[in-house]
Amino acid sequence: MSFFNTFRGRLLLILLFLLVTTLGVQYYLNLLTEDQNRQQRELQDRSIFAGIAIGLNSLTSKVYIQDLVDLPGQTLLDPDVRPRIRDILVIDSNWRVTDSLSDEYLPTVDDKGNAVYKNLGDLTDLPQLMEPERLGDDESHFPNADPANVKGDNDEAHVVPIDTSQGRWYVMVLLKNDPRAAARRAAQPLVFTLILLLVSTLVTFYLVWRFTRPIANLSGAAREVAEGNLSVRVPGSQRTDEMGQLARRFNEMTSELEKKSELEAKLQQAEKSAVVGRLGSAIAHEIRNPLNYINLTLDHLRSKFKPEEPERRAAFEKLTSQLKSEVARINQQISDFLNYSRPANADLRPIDARRVVEDSLRLVEADAEEKHIKIALVENEDISQVLGDPEFLRSVFNNLFINAVQSMEATGGNLNVKISPEDGFVKFDISDTGSGISEENIPKIFEPYFSTKETGTGLGLAIVHKIVDVHHGSIQVRSSEGSGTSFTVKLPKAGS
């Protein structure tokens, strides 16, 4: 078996796939984060450059920044940069704010028409100044250079010194920082990692379940086998891995155990039947000898010692007839017992199905007519011969017809027999309108020694079932108490 067709091989492949997938996703997330960081740096650089460029234009053109950004055709503040810039401040050599993008820091005019500037040192709402050490001694003039003067603002400030004819000026660019966007960027790799972890966990759970399910099935099946259920089979034998092999081996083991158990049961039954048969034959021989002597003696008494008086003669005939009937009944019971206990060695050959049925019907015609029972025999056209033993089959139909007549002896009725072909078999439907069989007794009627009759041996239908099995046929019964009984016998066609 190929290694990759085994459970270990497949598990190794899946784990390797998960490892490669994890590393690949993590590498992609790193690239994605790096690209986002690069884009943020580029946007920040562009924003700083745009702010400085606008500040320089304000210095050289003497046009306020607000007017510069509103000039048609200007390309410094594009749609990506403009939301990022909070303000642009121009600071002169006297540390005054001379220009601003917002009205908050622009110079005002007093009552005398003089410009009033805001001093840089008076501004308390500026964001943190980035890299203030580059300013040297001028750092002390910027209040936002000291983090203690910054009120927890997430924004940032960048300043550039510009030497002019009026001294050193500064352009300060205030940039906005969105903490929520930064949080989203920071959480994005965590979300992807969490999804990957969840998928890996689900795959792991699936592998554990797939691995433990066959073991649980085997454990349950082994418990049933220990309890005596040898018909149990483990699912999953179609798998090509070790679990499939184990399931197949277990099923083969239980199948062999089941066959062995059936063979042992059949052997025990055969031994029991042989013992019973030998014992029955010996007992029957010992019983029949005195019965035959009693029967001959009764015939001798009836012929030699018959009374002359009519009344005594009638009583004598009645008593001797009853004795002969009882002797015949005992003989029949012995015959039934021997027929059931002896091995059935059938001489199977093609025979006419209708003829066997007619021979058995003749035995009950007189009794049926006396009890007002109508007999009907229906045969379909082109009925094939059946493969059977004439004597055995005659015993089958004798028992079924006699039982049917006896079930209708008090009320009369109909005995219907139908012969028809069916898929390689000849089917015999035998139905009566007698007293029927109770629902709880139907499963027991083919058991030996079970009978609802006071004088029955309980072997008639057991013999019928045994003979039908010997002929590789089947017998079924349908009945309801008070509505009659129907037997269906199927026997193989000759030559099929």
C-alpha positions as CSV (number, residue, x, y, z in Angstrom):
1,M,0.0,0.0,0.0
2,S,1.3,3.4,-1.0
3,F,2.5,5.5,2.0
4,F,0.2,8.4,0.9
5,N,-2.8,6.1,0.9
6,T,-2.3,5.4,4.6
7,F,-3.9,7.5,7.3
8,R,-0.4,8.5,8.6
9,G,0.6,9.7,5.1
10,R,-2.6,11.6,4.6
11,L,-2.3,13.2,8.1
12,L,1.3,14.2,7.3
13,L,0.2,15.7,4.0
14,I,-2.6,17.7,5.7
15,L,-0.3,18.9,8.4
16,L,2.3,19.9,5.8
17,F,-0.4,21.7,3.9
18,L,-1.5,23.5,7.0
19,L,2.1,24.5,7.7
20,V,2.7,25.8,4.2
21,T,-0.6,27.6,4.2
22,T,0.1,29.2,7.6
23,L,3.6,30.4,6.5
24,G,2.2,31.6,3.2
25,V,-0.6,33.5,4.8
26,Q,1.7,35.0,7.4
27,Y,4.1,36.0,4.6
28,Y,1.3,37.6,2.7
29,L,0.1,39.5,5.8
30,N,3.7,40.7,6.3
31,L,3.8,41.9,2.7
32,L,0.4,43.5,3.1
33,T,1.4,45.3,6.3
34,E,4.7,46.4,4.8
35,D,2.8,47.8,1.8
36,Q,0.4,49.6,4.0
37,N,3.2,51.1,6.0
38,R,5.0,52.1,2.8
39,Q,1.8,53.8,1.6
40,Q,1.4,55.6,4.9
41,R,5.0,56.8,4.8
42,E,4.7,58.0,1.2
43,L,1.5,59.8,2.1
44,Q,3.1,61.4,5.1
45,D,6.1,62.5,3.0
46,R,3.9,63.9,0.3
47,S,1.9,65.8,2.9
48,I,5.0,67.3,4.6
49,F,6.4,68.2,1.2
50,A,3.1,69.8,0.1
51,G,2.9,71.8,3.3
52,I,6.5,73.1,3.1
53,A,6.0,73.9,-0.6
54,I,2.9,75.9,0.1
55,G,4.6,77.7,3.0
56,L,7.6,78.6,0.7
57,N,5.2,79.9,-1.9
58,S,3.5,82.1,0.8
59,L,6.9,83.5,1.7
60,T,8.0,84.4,-1.8
61,S,4.7,85.5,-3.2
62,K,3.4,87.4,-0.2
63,V,0.0,85.6,-0.8
64,Y,-1.7,84.0,2.2
65,I,-1.8,80.3,2.3
66,Q,-5.6,80.2,2.2
67,D,-5.5,82.0,-1.1
68,L,-2.7,79.8,-2.5
69,V,-4.6,76.5,-1.9
70,D,-7.7,78.0,-3.5
71,L,-5.9,79.1,-6.7
72,P,-7.2,77.2,-9.7
73,G,-4.8,74.6,-11.1
74,Q,-2.7,74.1,-8.0
75,T,-1.7,70.5,-7.6
76,L,0.1,70.5,-4.3
77,L,-2.9,69.6,-2.2
78,D,-4.3,66.6,-4.0
79,P,-7.4,64.7,-2.7
80,D,-5.2,62.2,-0.8
81,V,-3.0,64.9,0.9
82,R,-5.5,67.5,1.8
83,P,-7.4,65.4,4.5
84,R,-4.0,64.6,6.1
85,I,-2.9,68.3,6.6
86,R,-4.3,69.9,9.7
87,D,-2.6,73.3,9.3
88,I,0.4,75.1,7.8
89,L,2.1,77.8,9.9
90,V,4.7,80.3,8.7
91,I,6.9,81.6,11.6
92,D,9.1,84.7,11.2
93,S,12.5,85.4,12.8
94,N,10.7,87.1,15.7
95,W,8.8,83.9,16.5
96,R,5.5,85.2,15.3
97,V,3.0,83.4,13.2
98,T,2.6,85.4,10.0
99,D,0.5,83.0,8.0
100,S,-1.7,79.9,8.5
101,L,-4.0,77.6,6.7
102,S,-6.7,78.1,9.3
103,D,-8.2,81.4,10.6
104,E,-7.2,80.5,14.2
105,Y,-3.6,81.5,13.8
106,L,-3.8,84.3,11.2
107,P,-2.8,87.9,12.2
108,T,-5.6,90.3,13.2
109,V,-5.8,94.1,12.9
110,D,-6.3,96.3,15.9
111,D,-8.2,99.6,16.1
112,K,-5.3,101.6,14.8
113,G,-4.9,99.4,11.7
114,N,-1.8,97.6,12.9
115,A,-1.3,93.9,12.4
116,V,-1.4,91.8,15.6
117,Y,0.5,88.6,15.4
118,K,0.3,85.5,17.7
119,N,3.5,84.5,19.3
120,L,4.7,81.0,18.8
121,G,5.4,80.6,22.5
122,D,1.8,81.4,23.4
123,L,0.3,78.6,21.4
124,T,-0.7,75.7,23.7
125,D,-2.7,73.5,21.3
126,L,0.1,72.4,18.9
127,P,0.7,68.7,18.4
128,Q,4.0,67.0,19.3
129,L,7.0,68.3,17.3
130,M,8.9,65.5,15.5
131,E,12.7,65.5,15.8
132,P,13.1,68.8,17.6
133,E,16.8,68.2,18.2
134,R,17.5,69.2,14.5
135,L,16.6,72.8,15.4
136,G,19.6,73.3,17.7
137,D,19.3,76.2,20.1
138,D,16.0,77.3,18.4
139,E,14.3,74.3,19.9
140,S,13.5,76.2,23.1
141,H,11.2,78.6,21.2
142,F,8.9,75.8,20.2
143,P,6.5,75.0,23.0
144,N,5.5,71.7,21.4
145,A,9.1,70.4,21.4
146,D,8.6,69.4,25.0
147,P,6.2,66.5,25.4
148,A,5.1,67.9,28.7
149,N,3.4,70.8,26.9
150,V,1.5,68.5,24.6
151,K,-2.1,67.6,25.7
152,G,-2.2,64.0,24.5
153,D,-2.9,64.9,20.8
154,N,-2.3,62.1,18.3
155,D,-1.4,64.5,15.6
156,E,2.2,65.5,14.8
157,A,4.2,68.6,13.7
158,H,7.1,68.9,11.3
159,V,9.1,72.1,11.0
160,V,11.6,73.2,8.4
161,P,14.0,76.3,8.8
162,I,14.3,78.7,5.9
163,D,17.0,81.4,5.7
164,T,15.7,84.6,4.2
165,S,16.9,88.2,3.9
166,Q,14.9,88.9,7.1
167,G,16.6,86.2,9.1
168,R,15.7,82.6,9.7
169,W,12.0,81.7,9.2
170,Y,10.2,78.4,9.8
171,V,7.4,76.5,8.0
172,M,5.6,74.2,10.4
173,V,3.3,71.5,8.9
174,L,0.7,70.0,11.3
175,L,-0.4,66.5,10.2
176,K,-3.5,64.6,11.3
177,N,-3.2,61.1,12.6
178,D,-6.4,58.9,12.8
179,P,-5.9,56.5,15.8
180,R,-8.9,54.4,14.6
181,A,-7.3,53.9,11.1
182,A,-4.0,52.9,12.9
183,A,-5.9,50.5,15.1
184,R,-7.6,48.9,12.1
185,R,-4.3,48.5,10.3
186,A,-2.8,47.0,13.5
187,A,-5.8,44.6,13.9
188,Q,-6.0,43.5,10.3
189,P,-3.1,40.9,10.6
190,L,-4.6,39.7,13.9
191,V,-7.9,39.1,12.2
192,F,-6.3,37.1,9.4
193,T,-4.2,35.2,11.9
194,L,-7.4,34.4,14.0
195,I,-9.2,33.2,10.9
196,L,-6.2,31.0,10.0
197,L,-6.1,29.7,13.6
198,L,-9.8,28.9,13.5
199,V,-9.5,27.1,10.2
200,S,-6.6,25.1,11.5
201,T,-8.5,24.2,14.7
202,L,-11.5,23.1,12.7
203,V,-9.3,20.9,10.5
204,T,-7.7,19.5,13.6
205,F,-11.0,18.7,15.1
206,Y,-12.1,17.0,11.9
207,L,-8.9,14.9,11.8
208,V,-9.4,13.9,15.4
209,W,-13.0,13.0,14.8
210,R,-12.2,11.1,11.6
211,F,-9.4,9.2,13.4
212,T,-11.5,8.4,16.5
213,R,-14.8,7.6,14.8
214,P,-13.6,4.2,13.3
215,I,-12.0,3.4,16.7
216,A,-15.4,4.1,18.4
217,N,-17.2,2.0,15.8
218,L,-14.7,-0.9,16.5
219,S,-15.2,-0.5,20.2
220,G,-19.0,-0.6,19.9
221,A,-18.8,-3.6,17.5
222,A,-16.4,-5.5,19.8
223,R,-18.8,-4.9,22.7
224,E,-21.7,-6.3,20.6
225,V,-19.6,-9.3,19.6
226,A,-18.8,-9.9,23.3
227,E,-22.5,-9.9,24.0
228,G,-23.1,-12.5,21.4
229,N,-24.2,-10.5,18.3
230,L,-22.0,-11.9,15.6
231,S,-24.0,-10.2,12.8
232,V,-22.5,-6.8,13.6
233,R,-20.4,-5.2,10.9
234,V,-18.1,-2.1,11.1
235,P,-18.7,0.7,8.6
236,G,-15.8,2.2,6.7
237,S,-14.3,-1.0,5.2
238,Q,-14.2,0.8,1.8
239,R,-11.4,3.1,3.1
240,T,-7.9,2.5,1.7
241,D,-6.0,3.4,4.9
242,E,-5.1,1.4,8.0
243,M,-8.6,2.1,9.5
244,G,-10.2,0.6,6.4
245,Q,-7.9,-2.5,6.6
246,L,-8.8,-2.9,10.3
247,A,-12.5,-2.6,9.6
248,R,-12.2,-5.2,6.8
249,R,-10.3,-7.6,9.0
250,F,-12.8,-7.2,11.8
251,N,-15.8,-7.8,9.5
252,E,-14.0,-10.8,8.0
253,M,-13.5,-12.1,11.6
254,T,-17.1,-11.6,12.6
255,S,-18.3,-13.2,9.4
256,E,-16.2,-16.3,10.0
257,L,-17.4,-16.4,13.6
258,E,-21.0,-16.1,12.4
259,K,-20.5,-18.9,9.9
260,K,-18.8,-21.1,12.5
261,S,-21.6,-20.4,15.0
262,E,-24.2,-21.3,12.3
263,L,-22.3,-24.5,11.4
264,E,-22.0,-25.4,15.1
265,A,-25.8,-24.8,15.6
266,K,-26.6,-27.0,12.5
267,L,-24.2,-29.7,13.7
268,Q,-25.8,-29.7,17.1
269,Q,-29.2,-29.8,15.6
270,A,-28.1,-32.7,13.3
271,E,-26.7,-34.6,16.2
272,K,-29.8,-34.0,18.2
273,S,-32.0,-35.0,15.3
274,A,-29.9,-38.2,14.8
275,V,-30.2,-39.1,18.4
276,V,-33.9,-38.4,18.5
277,G,-34.3,-40.3,15.2
278,R,-32.5,-43.4,16.5
279,L,-34.3,-43.2,19.8
280,G,-37.7,-42.6,18.1
281,S,-37.2,-45.5,15.7
282,A,-36.5,-47.8,18.6
283,I,-39.4,-46.6,20.6
284,A,-41.7,-46.7,17.5
285,H,-40.7,-50.3,16.9
286,E,-41.5,-51.2,20.5
287,I,-44.8,-49.4,20.4
288,R,-46.0,-50.5,17.0
289,N,-45.6,-54.2,17.7
290,P,-48.2,-54.2,20.5
291,L,-50.3,-51.7,18.5
292,N,-50.4,-54.1,15.6
293,Y,-51.3,-57.0,17.9
294,I,-54.1,-54.9,19.4
295,N,-55.3,-53.9,16.0
296,L,-55.3,-57.6,14.8
297,T,-57.0,-58.6,18.0
298,L,-59.7,-56.0,17.5
299,D,-60.4,-57.4,14.0
300,H,-60.5,-60.9,15.4
301,L,-62.9,-59.9,18.1
302,R,-65.2,-58.0,15.6
303,S,-65.3,-61.1,13.4
304,K,-65.5,-63.9,15.9
305,F,-67.1,-62.5,19.1
306,K,-69.7,-60.1,17.7
307,P,-72.9,-60.3,20.0
308,E,-76.1,-61.5,18.5
309,E,-78.4,-59.0,20.2
310,P,-78.7,-55.7,18.2
311,E,-78.2,-53.4,21.2
312,R,-75.1,-55.2,22.5
313,R,-73.8,-55.5,18.9
314,A,-74.1,-51.7,18.4
315,A,-72.3,-51.0,21.6
316,F,-69.6,-53.6,20.7
317,E,-69.1,-52.0,17.2
318,K,-68.9,-48.6,18.7
319,L,-66.3,-49.5,21.3
320,T,-64.1,-51.5,18.9
321,S,-64.3,-48.8,16.3
322,Q,-63.2,-46.2,18.9
323,L,-60.3,-48.5,19.9
324,K,-59.2,-48.9,16.2
325,S,-59.4,-45.1,15.7
326,E,-57.2,-44.5,18.8
327,V,-54.7,-47.1,17.5
328,A,-54.7,-45.5,14.1
329,R,-54.2,-42.1,15.7
330,I,-51.2,-43.4,17.8
331,N,-49.8,-44.9,14.6
332,Q,-50.1,-41.6,12.8
333,Q,-48.4,-39.7,15.6
334,I,-45.6,-42.2,15.5
335,S,-45.3,-41.7,11.7
336,D,-45.3,-37.9,12.1
337,F,-42.6,-38.1,14.7
338,L,-40.4,-40.4,12.6
339,N,-40.9,-38.2,9.5
340,Y,-39.8,-35.1,11.3
341,S,-36.9,-36.7,13.2
342,R,-35.4,-38.6,10.3
343,P,-33.1,-36.9,7.8
344,A,-35.0,-35.9,4.7
345,N,-33.4,-37.6,1.7
346,A,-35.6,-36.3,-1.2
347,D,-35.6,-37.9,-4.6
348,L,-36.0,-34.7,-6.6
349,R,-37.2,-35.0,-10.2
350,P,-39.5,-33.2,-12.6
351,I,-43.2,-33.9,-11.6
352,D,-46.5,-32.5,-12.7
353,A,-47.6,-29.9,-10.1
354,R,-51.4,-30.3,-10.7
355,R,-51.3,-34.1,-10.3
356,V,-49.7,-33.9,-6.9
357,V,-52.3,-31.4,-5.7
358,E,-55.2,-33.5,-7.1
359,D,-53.9,-36.7,-5.4
360,S,-53.9,-34.9,-2.1
361,L,-57.4,-33.4,-2.7
362,R,-58.9,-36.8,-3.2
363,L,-58.0,-37.7,0.4
364,V,-60.2,-34.8,1.8
365,E,-63.0,-34.8,-0.9
366,A,-65.3,-37.1,1.0
367,D,-64.8,-35.4,4.4
368,A,-65.2,-32.0,2.7
369,E,-68.5,-33.0,1.1
370,E,-69.8,-34.3,4.4
371,K,-68.9,-31.0,6.1
372,H,-70.4,-28.9,3.3
373,I,-67.0,-27.5,2.1
374,K,-66.6,-26.5,-1.5
375,I,-63.2,-27.2,-3.2
376,A,-62.0,-25.1,-6.2
377,L,-58.8,-25.8,-8.1
378,V,-57.6,-23.1,-10.5
379,E,-54.5,-23.5,-12.7
380,N,-53.0,-20.9,-15.0
381,E,-51.9,-21.9,-18.5
382,D,-48.4,-23.2,-19.3
383,I,-47.6,-24.3,-15.8
384,S,-44.1,-25.8,-15.7
385,Q,-43.2,-29.0,-13.9
386,V,-41.8,-28.6,-10.4
387,L,-38.6,-30.2,-9.2
388,G,-39.6,-32.4,-6.3
389,D,-40.2,-35.7,-4.6
390,P,-43.8,-36.8,-5.1
391,E,-44.2,-38.5,-1.8
392,F,-42.7,-35.6,0.2
393,L,-44.9,-33.1,-1.7
394,R,-48.0,-35.3,-1.2
395,S,-47.3,-35.1,2.6
396,V,-47.0,-31.3,2.3
397,F,-50.4,-30.9,0.6
398,N,-52.0,-33.6,2.7
399,N,-51.2,-31.6,5.8
400,L,-52.3,-28.3,4.4
401,F,-55.6,-29.6,3.0
402,I,-56.5,-31.6,6.1
403,N,-55.8,-28.6,8.4
404,A,-58.0,-26.4,6.1
405,V,-60.9,-28.9,6.2
406,Q,-60.6,-29.3,10.0
407,S,-60.7,-25.5,10.4
408,M,-64.1,-25.4,8.6
409,E,-65.7,-28.6,10.0
410,A,-68.1,-26.7,12.2
411,T,-69.3,-24.0,9.7
412,G,-68.5,-25.3,6.2
413,G,-66.9,-22.9,3.7
414,N,-64.6,-22.8,0.7
415,L,-61.2,-24.4,0.1
416,N,-59.5,-22.6,-2.9
417,V,-56.3,-23.8,-4.5
418,K,-54.5,-21.8,-7.2
419,I,-51.4,-22.8,-9.2
420,S,-49.5,-20.1,-11.0
421,P,-45.9,-19.4,-12.3
422,E,-43.7,-16.7,-10.6
423,D,-40.0,-16.0,-11.5
424,G,-38.5,-19.5,-11.8
425,F,-41.0,-20.9,-9.3
426,V,-44.4,-22.5,-9.3
427,K,-46.7,-20.9,-6.7
428,F,-49.4,-22.7,-4.8
429,D,-52.0,-20.5,-3.1
430,I,-54.1,-22.5,-0.6
431,S,-56.8,-20.5,1.2
432,D,-59.8,-21.4,3.4
433,T,-62.6,-19.6,5.1
434,G,-62.2,-21.4,8.4
435,S,-61.6,-20.1,12.0
436,G,-58.2,-18.7,11.2
437,I,-55.1,-18.3,13.4
438,S,-54.6,-15.7,16.1
439,E,-51.9,-13.1,15.5
440,E,-49.8,-14.3,18.5
441,N,-49.8,-17.9,17.2
442,I,-48.8,-17.2,13.6
443,P,-45.0,-17.1,14.4
444,K,-45.2,-20.4,16.2
445,I,-47.2,-22.6,13.8
446,F,-44.1,-24.1,12.1
447,E,-42.4,-24.9,15.4
448,P,-42.4,-28.6,16.3
449,Y,-44.9,-29.8,18.8
450,F,-46.9,-26.6,18.8
451,S,-50.6,-27.2,18.2
452,T,-53.9,-25.5,19.0
453,K,-55.8,-28.8,18.6
454,E,-56.4,-31.0,21.7
455,T,-55.5,-34.1,19.8
456,G,-52.8,-32.7,17.5
457,T,-49.1,-33.6,17.7
458,G,-47.9,-30.3,16.5
459,L,-45.6,-31.9,13.8
460,G,-47.7,-31.5,10.7
461,L,-46.7,-27.9,9.7
462,A,-43.2,-28.5,11.1
463,I,-42.9,-31.4,8.6
464,V,-44.3,-29.2,5.8
465,H,-41.8,-26.5,6.5
466,K,-38.9,-29.0,6.6
467,I,-39.9,-30.6,3.3
468,V,-40.3,-27.2,1.6
469,D,-36.8,-26.2,2.8
470,V,-35.4,-29.5,1.4
471,H,-37.0,-28.6,-2.0
472,H,-35.3,-25.1,-1.8
473,G,-38.7,-23.4,-1.8
474,S,-40.5,-21.1,0.6
475,I,-43.8,-21.1,2.5
476,Q,-45.7,-18.1,3.9
477,V,-48.9,-17.8,5.9
478,R,-51.5,-15.0,6.2
479,S,-54.3,-15.3,8.6
480,S,-56.6,-13.5,11.0
481,E,-58.8,-15.1,13.6
482,G,-62.3,-15.7,12.3
483,S,-61.5,-14.8,8.7
484,G,-59.6,-17.9,7.4
485,T,-56.1,-18.7,6.5
486,S,-54.0,-18.6,3.3
487,F,-50.7,-20.5,2.7
488,T,-48.4,-19.7,-0.2
489,V,-46.0,-22.4,-1.2
490,K,-43.3,-21.7,-3.8
491,L,-41.3,-24.6,-5.4
492,P,-38.6,-24.3,-8.0
493,K,-39.5,-25.1,-11.6
494,A,-37.9,-28.1,-13.2
495,G,-34.9,-27.1,-15.2
496,S,-34.6,-23.6,-13.7
